[in-house]
């Protein structure tokens, strides 16, 4: 668990990174592209928390500080608001 914090912040940076690629969906609405890197970063973040939850209570883990917890929550809310059509961000 030495690199847990680094891996989480790496995922946050990838999820928050730029990328204003848009496409037109079937109804004529412009939708932002999620991209494979963001999808992989979400999968990795979920895997990290799955491993952490198997080790005990997530709130009691020393590697998950208050600042990191707030950043992760803010990033997940950002993903749900920005990429509404990406079902993996709603899990």
Number of C-alpha atoms within 10 A of each C-alpha: 11 7 8 15 15 11 16 22 15 13 22 21 14 15 21 13 10 8 10 10 11 12 12 10 10 7 6 8 9 12 16 17 16 20 12 9 12 20 17 14 19 22 14 15 19 14 12 16 15 12 12 18 13 9 10 10 9 15 13 9 12 9 15 16 12 10 8 15 13 11 14 16 11 12 17 19 14 15 20 16 12 15 17 15 14 16 10 13 20 13 9
